[in-house]
Amino acid sequence: MVPGSLTQDGTQAARSPGAPAEALIRIEAVHVDYPLKDGTQKKVLNGIDLIIGRGEFVAVAGQTGCGKSTLLRLVLGAEMPTKGRVLAEGREVLRPDRDRGYVPQKYSLFPDKTVIENVIFGPEVEEFNLFTRLTPRFRRRRRLFRAEALVQLRHMGLHDSDAAKYPDQLSGGMQQRVAIAQALATKPKILLMDEAFSALDPGTRAEMQALIRRVWAETGMTVLFVTHNIHEAVTLGTRVIVLSTGAGKSARGEPDQQGSMIALDVPVPQRDCRLSNAGRSEECARIIQRVESATGHSLQPDTESQ
């Protein structure tokens, strides 16, 4: 566990994997089309229906270009569907807000700000504008933001001395730890991670996988984690969703090759699937085979060390 990690109301919480999940995210009949220069449309997502429960860790896998990141941006509110709608806590998602933290593939840090300035940037911008920053209340709140940021950085495995450094003074793994702290600074209910560990070396990636699992287990946040790595999806997720083009049929019963649909949606037994090949249960091995088949990829030997 990550000692002192906080839920949205500031209390400590422990995840209970066996508890029934309350629906938090609803994706209803979502289509996404992108216009092309020749005047035609490229269909990216084709009729996605999905319910994600509160506290779930959902890994979204699939081949490059299948719409995984698009799906994440819809939940973030950074992109709108062509048809259908996305709801969070029963409200339609129309724009990003503090309830949804986001960690992209490439570190989203401001190069001209220190580590601690990066972490407190979101809360400051959300609560204060240019004029209210001149008030005594802003100075008091800024001290509180900095104190909370230091606690969060320690939870990410960083030291107080790192707070004054700039991003280019940090390793890739350290930058991604700061990016996660930045995403958690507003105490979101949903954490969205888009290939967040793909640029890291295998050892650092394994450390970050363990870190995010511990953060999830204590905070009880809902995590939507996009990856093309099958081992990572099955190791981290309580549930794996695979997007694939041509997963269904058209209204005339013909194969539909335009836009991705959900090809697989399967729960994952957590204890067994975090083990190496030798220790995995038959059930977990079957899940891996199903994910491999749905994605068209095989589990590569070099991922087994993670």
C-alpha positions as CSV (number, residue, x, y, z in Angstrom):
1,M,0.0,0.0,0.0
2,V,1.0,3.6,-0.4
3,P,0.8,5.0,3.2
4,G,-1.2,8.2,3.4
5,S,-2.8,8.1,-0.1
6,L,-6.1,9.9,0.0
7,T,-9.5,9.5,-1.4
8,Q,-11.5,12.4,-2.8
9,D,-12.9,13.4,0.6
10,G,-9.4,13.4,2.2
11,T,-9.9,10.1,4.0
12,Q,-7.9,6.9,3.6
13,A,-9.6,4.0,1.8
14,A,-8.9,0.4,1.0
15,R,-10.1,-1.2,-2.2
16,S,-12.3,-4.2,-1.8
17,P,-12.1,-6.1,-5.1
18,G,-15.0,-8.4,-4.3
19,A,-17.5,-5.6,-3.6
20,P,-20.1,-4.9,-6.3
21,A,-19.2,-1.9,-8.4
22,E,-21.5,1.1,-8.8
23,A,-21.6,2.3,-12.4
24,L,-19.5,5.4,-12.7
25,I,-18.8,5.8,-16.4
26,R,-21.4,5.0,-19.1
27,I,-20.5,5.0,-22.8
28,E,-23.7,4.8,-24.8
29,A,-23.8,3.9,-28.5
30,V,-20.7,6.0,-29.2
31,H,-19.4,6.5,-32.8
32,V,-16.4,8.6,-33.7
33,D,-15.7,9.7,-37.3
34,Y,-12.9,11.9,-38.5
35,P,-13.2,13.9,-41.7
36,L,-10.5,13.2,-44.4
37,K,-9.1,15.6,-47.0
38,D,-11.0,13.8,-49.8
39,G,-14.3,14.6,-48.1
40,T,-14.9,11.1,-46.8
41,Q,-15.1,10.0,-43.2
42,K,-12.8,7.7,-41.3
43,K,-14.7,5.7,-38.8
44,V,-12.6,5.2,-35.6
45,L,-15.2,3.9,-33.1
46,N,-18.3,2.1,-34.2
47,G,-21.1,1.8,-31.7
48,I,-19.3,1.5,-28.4
49,D,-21.5,0.6,-25.4
50,L,-19.6,0.2,-22.1
51,I,-20.3,0.5,-18.4
52,I,-17.4,1.0,-16.0
53,G,-18.0,0.5,-12.3
54,R,-16.7,2.7,-9.5
55,G,-13.3,1.4,-8.3
56,E,-12.6,-0.8,-11.3
57,F,-9.2,-0.9,-12.9
58,V,-10.0,-1.3,-16.6
59,A,-7.2,-2.0,-19.0
60,V,-8.0,-1.2,-22.7
61,A,-5.9,-3.1,-25.2
62,G,-5.8,-3.4,-28.9
63,Q,-3.6,-2.9,-32.0
64,T,-2.2,0.5,-32.8
65,G,-4.9,2.7,-34.4
66,C,-7.9,0.9,-33.0
67,G,-9.2,3.9,-31.1
68,K,-7.9,3.2,-27.6
69,S,-6.7,6.7,-27.1
70,T,-9.7,8.2,-28.7
71,L,-11.9,6.3,-26.2
72,L,-9.8,7.8,-23.4
73,R,-10.1,11.3,-24.7
74,L,-13.9,10.9,-24.8
75,V,-14.0,10.0,-21.2
76,L,-11.7,12.9,-20.4
77,G,-13.9,15.3,-22.2
78,A,-11.1,16.5,-24.6
79,E,-13.0,15.1,-27.6
80,M,-16.7,14.7,-28.3
81,P,-18.3,11.7,-30.1
82,T,-19.9,12.0,-33.5
83,K,-22.9,10.1,-32.2
84,G,-23.8,8.8,-28.8
85,R,-22.7,10.2,-25.4
86,V,-20.4,9.6,-22.5
87,L,-21.6,10.1,-18.9
88,A,-19.7,10.2,-15.6
89,E,-21.8,9.9,-12.5
90,G,-24.9,10.4,-14.6
91,R,-23.8,13.7,-16.2
92,E,-22.8,14.0,-19.8
93,V,-19.1,14.6,-20.2
94,L,-18.6,17.8,-22.2
95,R,-15.2,19.0,-21.1
96,P,-12.3,18.0,-18.9
97,D,-12.7,18.7,-15.1
98,R,-11.1,17.9,-11.8
99,D,-12.9,14.6,-11.4
100,R,-10.8,13.1,-14.2
101,G,-7.0,13.1,-14.0
102,Y,-5.0,12.3,-17.1
103,V,-1.5,10.9,-17.6
104,P,-0.4,10.8,-21.3
105,Q,2.2,8.7,-22.9
106,K,4.8,11.5,-23.0
107,Y,5.3,13.3,-19.8
108,S,2.9,16.3,-19.6
109,L,5.2,18.5,-17.5
110,F,5.9,22.2,-18.0
111,P,9.7,22.5,-18.7
112,D,9.9,26.0,-17.2
113,K,8.3,25.0,-13.9
114,T,9.8,23.1,-11.0
115,V,8.5,19.7,-10.0
116,I,6.3,21.2,-7.2
117,E,5.1,24.0,-9.4
118,N,4.0,21.4,-12.0
119,V,2.1,19.5,-9.3
120,I,0.3,22.5,-7.8
121,F,-0.5,24.1,-11.2
122,G,-3.8,22.4,-11.7
123,P,-5.3,23.2,-8.2
124,E,-4.1,26.8,-8.5
125,V,-5.6,27.4,-11.9
126,E,-8.9,25.8,-10.9
127,E,-9.3,27.9,-7.8
128,F,-7.8,31.2,-8.6
129,N,-7.7,33.6,-11.6
130,L,-5.3,36.4,-12.3
131,F,-7.0,38.9,-9.9
132,T,-7.7,36.6,-7.0
133,R,-4.1,35.5,-7.0
134,L,-3.3,38.9,-5.4
135,T,-5.3,38.1,-2.2
136,P,-4.0,36.8,1.1
137,R,-6.2,33.8,0.7
138,F,-4.2,32.8,-2.4
139,R,-1.0,32.8,-0.4
140,R,-2.6,30.7,2.3
141,R,-4.0,28.2,-0.2
142,R,-0.7,28.1,-2.0
143,R,1.1,27.0,1.1
144,L,-1.5,24.3,1.6
145,F,-1.2,23.2,-2.1
146,R,2.6,22.9,-1.7
147,A,2.3,20.9,1.5
148,E,-0.1,18.5,-0.1
149,A,2.1,18.3,-3.2
150,L,5.1,17.3,-1.1
151,V,3.1,14.5,0.5
152,Q,2.0,13.3,-2.9
153,L,5.5,13.4,-4.3
154,R,6.7,11.3,-1.3
155,H,4.0,8.8,-2.1
156,M,5.3,8.6,-5.6
157,G,8.7,7.6,-4.3
158,L,10.4,11.0,-4.8
159,H,12.3,13.1,-2.2
160,D,11.7,16.6,-0.9
161,S,14.9,17.7,-2.7
162,D,13.3,16.7,-6.0
163,A,10.6,19.3,-5.6
164,A,12.9,22.2,-6.6
165,K,14.2,20.4,-9.7
166,Y,13.1,21.0,-13.3
167,P,11.8,18.2,-15.5
168,D,15.1,18.0,-17.6
169,Q,16.9,17.2,-14.4
170,L,14.9,14.0,-13.8
171,S,15.0,10.5,-15.3
172,G,12.1,9.3,-17.4
173,G,10.7,7.2,-14.5
174,M,10.9,10.2,-12.2
175,Q,9.2,12.5,-14.7
176,Q,6.3,10.0,-15.0
177,R,6.1,9.8,-11.2
178,V,5.7,13.6,-11.2
179,A,3.1,13.4,-14.0
180,I,1.0,10.9,-11.9
181,A,1.3,13.2,-8.9
182,Q,0.2,16.1,-11.1
183,A,-2.9,14.1,-12.3
184,L,-3.7,13.2,-8.7
185,A,-3.3,16.7,-7.3
186,T,-7.0,17.5,-7.7
187,K,-8.0,14.2,-6.1
188,P,-9.9,12.9,-9.2
189,K,-12.5,10.1,-9.0
190,I,-11.2,8.7,-12.4
191,L,-7.6,8.3,-13.5
192,L,-7.0,8.1,-17.2
193,M,-3.7,6.7,-18.4
194,D,-2.7,6.6,-22.0
195,E,0.2,4.3,-22.7
196,A,1.7,5.9,-19.7
197,F,4.6,3.5,-19.2
198,S,5.4,2.6,-22.8
199,A,8.4,4.9,-23.0
200,L,10.1,3.5,-19.9
201,D,12.7,0.8,-19.8
202,P,11.5,-2.7,-18.5
203,G,12.8,-2.3,-15.0
204,T,11.3,1.2,-14.5
205,R,8.1,0.1,-16.1
206,A,7.7,-2.8,-13.7
207,E,8.3,-0.3,-10.8
208,M,5.6,2.0,-12.1
209,Q,3.2,-0.8,-12.7
210,A,3.5,-1.8,-9.0
211,L,3.2,1.9,-7.9
212,I,0.0,2.5,-9.8
213,R,-1.5,-0.7,-8.5
214,R,-0.8,0.3,-4.9
215,V,-2.2,3.8,-5.5
216,W,-5.4,2.3,-7.0
217,A,-5.7,-0.3,-4.1
218,E,-5.6,2.4,-1.4
219,T,-7.5,5.3,-3.0
220,G,-10.3,3.2,-4.6
221,M,-10.2,5.4,-7.7
222,T,-11.5,4.2,-11.0
223,V,-8.7,3.7,-13.4
224,L,-8.9,3.5,-17.2
225,F,-5.5,2.3,-18.5
226,V,-4.7,2.2,-22.2
227,T,-2.0,-0.2,-23.3
228,H,-0.9,-2.3,-26.3
229,N,1.0,-4.6,-24.0
230,I,-0.9,-7.8,-23.2
231,H,1.1,-8.7,-20.1
232,E,0.6,-5.2,-18.7
233,A,-3.2,-5.3,-19.4
234,V,-3.7,-8.6,-17.7
235,T,-1.3,-7.9,-14.8
236,L,-2.8,-4.5,-13.9
237,G,-6.5,-4.7,-14.8
238,T,-9.3,-6.2,-12.9
239,R,-10.9,-6.2,-16.3
240,V,-9.5,-6.2,-19.8
241,I,-11.4,-4.7,-22.8
242,V,-10.0,-5.2,-26.3
243,L,-11.0,-2.9,-29.2
244,S,-10.8,-4.4,-32.6
245,T,-11.9,-3.4,-36.1
246,G,-14.5,-5.6,-37.6
247,A,-15.6,-7.1,-34.3
248,G,-19.2,-7.2,-35.4
249,K,-21.6,-7.3,-38.4
250,S,-23.5,-4.7,-40.3
251,A,-27.3,-4.4,-40.3
252,R,-27.3,-6.7,-43.4
253,G,-25.3,-9.3,-41.6
254,E,-22.1,-8.7,-43.4
255,P,-18.7,-8.2,-41.6
256,D,-18.3,-4.6,-40.5
257,Q,-14.7,-3.5,-41.2
258,Q,-15.2,0.1,-40.5
259,G,-14.4,1.4,-37.0
260,S,-13.4,-0.5,-33.9
261,M,-15.9,-2.3,-31.6
262,I,-15.4,-4.2,-28.3
263,A,-14.0,-7.6,-29.3
264,L,-13.5,-8.8,-25.8
265,D,-14.6,-7.7,-22.3
266,V,-13.3,-10.1,-19.6
267,P,-12.7,-9.9,-15.8
268,V,-9.2,-10.9,-14.6
269,P,-8.5,-13.0,-11.5
270,Q,-6.0,-10.7,-9.8
271,R,-3.8,-12.8,-7.6
272,D,-3.1,-15.5,-10.2
273,C,-2.5,-13.1,-13.1
274,R,0.2,-11.1,-11.3
275,L,2.4,-14.2,-11.2
276,S,4.9,-15.4,-13.7
277,N,4.1,-18.0,-16.4
278,A,5.0,-20.9,-14.0
279,G,2.6,-19.6,-11.3
280,R,-0.4,-18.6,-13.4
281,S,-3.6,-20.5,-13.1
282,E,-5.2,-22.2,-16.1
283,E,-8.0,-19.6,-15.9
284,C,-5.5,-16.8,-16.3
285,A,-3.7,-18.6,-19.1
286,R,-7.0,-18.9,-20.9
287,I,-7.6,-15.2,-20.5
288,I,-4.2,-14.3,-21.9
289,Q,-4.9,-16.6,-24.9
290,R,-8.3,-14.8,-25.5
291,V,-6.7,-11.4,-25.3
292,E,-3.9,-12.5,-27.7
293,S,-6.5,-13.8,-30.1
294,A,-8.7,-10.6,-29.9
295,T,-5.7,-8.3,-30.4
296,G,-3.9,-10.4,-32.9
297,H,-0.7,-10.2,-30.9
298,S,1.2,-12.8,-28.8
299,L,2.7,-12.2,-25.4
300,Q,6.3,-11.5,-26.1
301,P,9.0,-13.3,-24.0
302,D,10.7,-10.0,-22.9
303,T,7.5,-8.8,-21.2
304,E,7.7,-11.7,-18.8
305,S,10.3,-10.0,-16.7
306,Q,7.9,-7.2,-15.8
